[in-house]
């Protein structure tokens, strides 16, 4: 029986308030930075399509709807506002709930971004802790907070931060004990990721392939918890049911508005065109960043001109179809050899550690290049440390292949690769530096024992 005179709180009682305080301080720091950016540098804060998401937030705050707002550069001319058809409305809904309380869409966007960045660090900490201990979790959380690329996304109202959060939750859920709820949570996280970036739709078939490999190659993977065929199918059914159930309202909405059972929106055709036109093929032959961007801008200009030449008020699904047809015509005109060469160049562009030389100021180039090289090196060391955890490494490889394949075929910017490649590297780097720190501390303690 516990003594009634012992009033000292145990470790379990101390850790929750400590965690809550740390998360609150982190949230306040993010909020101050995001609020400053939103008010003083709105161009930076809304740089990555933020204006389009903000239009949805404003629409939901004022009318409880998700309208597109002003005509966009990739749309056919239109004479009226229309329901949002190009961007999934999940971010507008979540930030819109905050906007209904604050009555200020921009402030709500800052709060939403700060919350996403804070919970991202927490999810990464928990996943890193499960993989390599407390120090691994703390270091991984520090990297995802202060690394130049992740820090940039935490200061912008774009899809990156929330998408990163959902992928981190997806990975975190995998580290839980084998159970059906684990697969339901993973399905929910994947569906929510798809609710802001349609690329995550590929997580539905990809996770099925992953489970089949796990089932068939349990001996090679050294997976003691590898399920049999029946259990594999049941677990995947739970995952797929959660994924599809959560995504179904978006499909129903798009069907009601535009007659298309399409959960990914109508921007895929435009992205397919800008990623596979002849100007983009020339860009990937360029010798420097300035020439690369010049060719890509030519391709974007042609895509915009193509959109504006469409009939006025053409339905978004029809615009999407025309862009897909135009993209396939571009691919046919460049030939199989040139298309394969461009695709190989895009694949390398997706995974290389350094950004394109000449596309950024020298200071920015070296800041990103050096921080990425360190992250890649530490991530490679983390793979070696976790070499016996083959199933987990296969999961990270699956996540990489989802983003790699999608963006190699469609359209690619550096920010598109960060969730699929850099986020897993953050966890692996946390394990590497955590292990290194533990060894240094152990040696110091053996050399300089503390007298008690």
C-alpha positions in Angstrom: 0.0 0.0 0.0 1.3 3.5 -0.9 2.1 5.6 2.2 -0.3 8.5 2.7 2.6 10.7 3.8 4.4 10.5 0.5 3.2 13.5 -1.5 6.1 13.6 -4.0 4.7 13.2 -7.5 6.0 10.2 -9.5 7.7 10.4 -12.9 4.5 9.7 -14.7 2.9 12.7 -12.9 5.8 15.0 -13.7 6.2 14.3 -17.4 2.8 15.3 -18.6 2.9 18.9 -17.2 6.5 19.2 -18.4 5.5 18.1 -21.9 2.4 20.3 -21.9 4.6 23.3 -20.9 7.1 22.6 -23.6 4.4 22.2 -26.3 2.8 25.4 -25.1 6.0 27.4 -25.3 6.8 25.9 -28.7 3.3 26.8 -30.0 3.6 30.4 -28.7 7.0 30.8 -30.4 5.5 29.5 -33.7 2.4 31.6 -33.3 4.5 34.8 -32.7 6.6 34.1 -35.8 3.6 33.2 -38.0 1.6 36.2 -36.8 4.5 38.4 -37.6 4.9 36.9 -41.1 1.2 37.1 -41.8 1.0 40.8 -40.8 4.4 42.1 -42.0 5.3 39.8 -44.8 2.0 38.4 -46.2 3.7 37.7 -49.6 6.1 35.2 -47.9 3.4 33.8 -45.5 1.0 33.1 -48.5 3.8 32.2 -51.0 2.9 28.5 -51.7 -0.7 28.8 -52.8 -1.7 30.4 -49.5 -4.1 32.9 -51.1 -6.1 30.0 -52.5 -6.4 28.3 -49.2 -7.2 31.6 -47.5 -10.1 32.2 -49.9 -11.6 28.9 -48.6 -11.1 29.9 -45.0 -12.8 33.2 -45.7 -15.7 31.5 -47.5 -16.2 29.0 -44.6 -16.0 31.7 -42.0 -18.6 33.9 -43.7 -21.0 31.4 -45.3 -20.0 27.9 -44.2 -19.1 27.1 -47.8 -15.9 26.4 -49.7 -15.9 28.8 -52.6 -12.9 29.4 -54.9 -12.9 33.2 -54.8 -11.0 35.1 -57.5 -10.2 33.4 -60.8 -6.8 31.6 -60.7 -4.0 31.5 -63.3 -4.6 27.8 -64.1 -8.4 28.2 -64.6 -10.5 28.8 -67.7 -12.0 32.3 -67.6 -15.1 32.5 -65.5 -17.9 35.0 -64.9 -18.8 33.9 -61.4 -17.5 32.4 -58.2 -17.6 28.5 -58.0 -17.3 25.9 -55.3 -13.6 25.0 -54.8 -12.7 22.3 -57.3 -8.9 22.4 -57.5 -7.7 22.4 -53.9 -8.9 19.8 -51.4 -10.9 21.8 -48.7 -9.6 20.2 -45.5 -7.2 23.0 -44.7 -10.0 25.6 -45.4 -12.3 23.6 -43.1 -9.9 23.3 -40.2 -8.5 26.8 -40.4 -12.1 28.0 -41.0 -13.2 26.6 -37.7 -10.6 28.8 -36.0 -11.6 31.8 -38.2 -15.2 31.5 -37.0 -13.8 32.1 -33.5 -11.3 34.8 -34.3 -13.3 36.4 -37.1 -10.0 37.0 -39.0 -9.0 34.6 -41.7 -5.3 35.6 -41.7 -5.0 35.3 -37.9 -6.7 31.9 -38.2 -4.2 30.8 -40.8 -1.4 31.8 -38.5 -2.9 29.8 -35.6 -3.5 26.8 -37.8 0.1 26.8 -39.1 1.5 27.2 -35.6 -0.6 24.3 -34.3 0.5 22.1 -37.3 4.2 22.9 -36.7 3.9 22.3 -32.9 2.1 18.9 -33.3 4.6 17.9 -36.0 7.4 18.3 -33.6 5.5 16.3 -31.0 4.7 13.5 -33.4 8.3 13.4 -34.6 9.5 13.3 -30.9 7.3 10.4 -30.1 8.3 8.5 -33.2 12.0 9.2 -32.6 11.7 8.2 -29.0 10.2 4.8 -29.9 12.9 4.2 -32.4 16.0 5.3 -30.5 15.1 6.6 -27.0 14.5 10.0 -25.6 17.5 11.7 -27.0 16.7 10.5 -30.5 13.2 11.9 -30.1 14.4 15.3 -28.8 17.0 15.6 -31.6 14.6 14.6 -34.3 12.1 17.2 -33.0 14.8 19.9 -32.9 15.8 19.1 -36.5 12.2 19.3 -37.8 11.8 22.6 -35.9 15.1 24.4 -36.9 16.2 22.8 -40.2 16.0 25.5 -42.9 13.5 23.8 -45.1 11.1 22.7 -42.3 11.5 26.1 -40.6 10.4 27.8 -43.9 7.3 25.7 -44.1 6.4 26.4 -40.5 6.3 30.1 -41.5 3.9 29.7 -44.5 0.2 28.9 -44.8 0.7 26.1 -47.2 -0.1 22.4 -47.4 3.4 21.3 -46.4 3.2 21.6 -42.6 -0.1 19.8 -42.1 0.9 17.2 -44.7 4.1 16.6 -42.9 2.2 16.2 -39.6 -0.1 13.6 -41.1 2.8 11.6 -42.5 4.5 11.8 -39.1 1.4 10.5 -37.4 1.2 7.7 -40.1 4.8 6.6 -39.2 4.2 7.0 -35.4 1.1 4.8 -35.6 3.2 2.1 -37.3 5.5 1.9 -34.2 2.6 1.0 -32.0 1.9 -2.6 -30.9 0.3 -4.7 -33.6 -3.5 -4.2 -33.4 -6.5 -3.3 -35.6 -6.8 0.2 -34.1 -3.3 0.8 -35.3 -4.3 0.3 -38.9 -7.4 2.4 -38.5 -5.3 5.3 -37.2 -2.9 4.9 -40.1 -5.8 4.9 -42.6 -7.2 8.1 -41.0 -3.8 9.8 -41.1 -3.3 8.8 -44.8 -6.8 10.1 -45.7 -6.2 13.4 -43.9 -2.9 13.8 -45.7 -4.8 13.2 -49.0 -7.2 15.9 -47.8 -4.5 18.5 -48.4 -2.2 16.9 -51.0 -3.7 14.4 -53.4 -0.4 12.6 -53.8 -1.2 10.7 -50.6 -4.0 8.9 -52.5 -1.2 6.5 -53.6 -0.8 5.4 -49.9 -3.9 3.4 -50.4 -2.5 0.9 -52.9 1.1 1.3 -51.7 0.3 0.2 -48.2 -1.4 -2.9 -49.6 1.8 -3.8 -51.5 3.8 -3.2 -48.4 1.6 -5.5 -46.4 1.9 -8.3 -49.0 5.7 -8.0 -49.1 5.7 -8.1 -45.3 3.6 -11.2 -45.4 5.5 -13.0 -48.1 9.0 -12.0 -47.0 8.7 -12.2 -43.2 11.8 -14.3 -43.0 14.0 -11.9 -44.9 12.6 -8.9 -43.1 13.1 -10.7 -39.7 9.6 -9.5 -38.8 8.5 -11.7 -35.9 5.1 -9.9 -35.9 4.5 -10.6 -39.6 0.9 -11.7 -39.9 -0.5 -14.5 -42.0 -2.4 -14.0 -45.2 -5.8 -13.8 -43.5 -4.7 -11.4 -40.9 -2.9 -9.3 -43.5 -6.1 -9.0 -45.5 -8.1 -8.1 -42.4 -5.6 -5.5 -41.3 -5.5 -3.9 -44.7 -9.3 -4.0 -44.9 -9.4 -1.9 -41.7 -6.8 0.5 -43.1 -8.6 0.9 -46.4 -12.1 1.2 -44.8 -10.8 4.0 -42.5 -9.1 5.7 -45.5 -12.1 5.5 -47.8 -14.7 6.4 -45.1 -12.9 9.6 -44.2 -12.3 10.5 -47.8 -15.9 9.8 -48.9 -17.3 13.2 -48.0 -14.9 14.8 -50.4 -15.9 12.4 -53.2 -19.6 13.1 -52.5 -19.0 16.8 -52.5 -17.2 16.7 -55.8 -19.9 14.5 -57.3 -22.7 16.9 -56.1 -20.9 20.0 -57.5 -19.3 18.6 -60.7 -20.6 15.1 -61.3 -17.1 13.5 -60.7 -16.3 10.9 -58.0 -12.9 12.5 -57.7 -11.2 12.9 -54.3 -8.1 14.6 -55.6 -9.6 17.7 -57.3 -9.2 19.0 -60.8 -5.6 20.3 -60.8 -3.9 17.1 -61.8 -4.1 17.8 -65.5 -2.5 21.2 -65.2 0.4 19.7 -63.1 0.8 16.9 -65.6 1.2 19.5 -68.4 3.7 21.7 -66.6 5.7 18.7 -65.6 5.8 17.0 -69.0 5.8 19.7 -71.7 8.7 20.3 -74.2 9.9 23.4 -72.3 10.3 21.3 -69.1 12.3 18.8 -71.1 14.6 21.6 -72.2 14.8 22.8 -68.5 16.3 19.5 -67.5 18.9 19.8 -70.1 20.0 23.2 -68.8 23.5 23.8 -67.5 22.5 26.2 -64.8 19.7 27.3 -62.5 18.8 30.5 -64.4 18.5 28.7 -67.7 16.5 25.9 -66.0 14.0 28.4 -64.5 13.7 30.3 -67.8 12.7 27.1 -69.7 10.3 26.2 -66.9 8.7 29.6 -66.9 8.1 29.2 -70.7 6.3 26.0 -70.0 4.2 27.7 -67.2 3.4 30.6 -69.6 2.1 28.1 -72.2 0.0 26.3 -69.6 -1.5 29.5 -68.4 -2.2 30.7 -72.0 -3.8 27.3 -72.7 -6.1 27.7 -69.7 -7.1 31.2 -70.6 -7.9 30.2 -74.2 -10.6 27.7 -72.9 -14.3 28.6 -73.2 -15.6 30.8 -70.4 -17.1 29.0 -67.4 -15.9 25.6 -68.6 -16.5 23.0 -65.8 -13.3 22.2 -63.9 -13.4 18.4 -64.7 -13.5 19.4 -68.4 -10.6 21.7 -67.9 -8.7 18.9 -66.2 -9.5 16.5 -69.2 -8.2 19.0 -71.8 -5.0 19.6 -69.8 -4.4 15.8 -69.6 -4.9 15.4 -73.3 -2.5 18.3 -74.0 0.1 16.8 -71.7 -0.1 13.4 -73.5 0.3 15.2 -76.8 3.4 16.9 -75.4 4.8 13.6 -74.4 4.1 12.1 -77.8 5.7 15.0 -79.6 8.9 14.8 -77.5 9.3 11.1 -78.1 9.9 8.1 -75.8 13.6 8.7 -75.6 13.4 12.4 -74.5 10.5 11.6 -72.1 12.6 8.9 -70.4 15.6 11.2 -70.2 13.5 14.0 -68.7 11.9 11.5 -66.2 15.3 10.2 -65.1 16.5 13.8 -64.6 13.4 14.6 -62.5 13.9 11.4 -60.5 17.5 12.6 -59.7 16.2 16.1 -59.0 13.9 14.6 -56.4 16.5 12.7 -54.3 19.7 14.8 -54.7 20.8 16.5 -51.4 21.6 20.0 -52.8 19.2 22.4 -54.6 19.7 23.6 -58.1 22.8 25.8 -58.4 22.1 29.2 -59.6 18.4 29.1 -58.9 18.9 30.7 -55.4 21.2 33.4 -54.0 24.6 31.9 -53.0 23.9 32.2 -49.2 20.5 30.4 -49.6 22.1 27.7 -51.8 24.9 26.9 -49.3 22.6 27.0 -46.3 20.2 24.4 -47.8 23.0 22.3 -49.4 25.1 22.0 -46.3 22.1 21.3 -44.0 20.8 18.7 -46.4 24.1 17.0 -46.8 24.4 16.7 -43.0 20.8 15.3 -42.9 21.5 12.8 -45.6 24.7 11.6 -44.0 23.1 11.2 -40.6 20.1 9.5 -42.2 22.3 7.0 -43.9 24.0 6.3 -40.6 20.6 5.8 -39.1 19.7 3.2 -41.7 22.9 1.3 -40.6 22.0 1.6 -37.0 18.5 0.3 -37.6 19.5 -2.3 -40.2 17.8 -5.0 -38.2 14.5 -3.1 -38.3 14.0 -4.1 -41.9 10.2 -3.8 -41.8 10.3 -0.2 -40.5 12.9 0.7 -43.1 10.7 -0.9 -45.8 7.8 1.4 -44.6 10.1 4.4 -45.0 11.1 3.2 -48.5 7.4 2.8 -49.3 6.7 6.5 -48.3 9.7 7.6 -50.4 8.5 5.6 -53.4 5.0 7.1 -53.2 6.3 10.7 -53.5 9.2 9.8 -55.8 7.0 8.0 -58.4 4.2 10.6 -58.3 6.3 13.7 -58.7 8.7 12.1 -61.2 5.7 11.5 -63.5 3.9 14.7 -62.8 5.5 17.9 -61.6 8.4 18.5 -59.2 9.6 21.2 -56.9 12.0 20.8 -53.9 9.1 21.3 -51.5 7.3 18.3 -52.9 10.0 15.9 -51.9 10.5 17.1 -48.3 7.6 15.1 -46.7 8.5 11.9 -48.5 12.3 11.9 -48.2 13.5 14.5 -45.6 10.9 13.6 -43.0 12.1 9.9 -42.8 15.7 11.2 -42.8 14.9 13.4 -39.8 13.8 10.3 -37.8 16.9 8.4 -38.9 19.2 11.3 -38.1 17.6 11.6 -34.7 18.5 7.9 -34.0 22.1 8.6 -35.2 22.7 11.7 -33.1 20.9 10.2 -30.2 23.1 7.1 -30.2 26.2 9.3 -30.6 25.2 11.4 -27.7 24.6 8.4 -25.5 28.0 7.0 -26.3 29.7 10.3 -25.5 27.8 10.6 -22.2 28.7 7.0 -21.3 32.4 7.6 -21.9 32.4 10.8 -19.9 30.7 9.0 -17.0 33.2 6.2 -17.1 36.1 8.6 -17.2 34.7 11.1 -14.6 32.4 9.0 -12.3 30.1 11.1 -10.3 30.4 10.7 -6.6 27.1 10.3 -4.8 
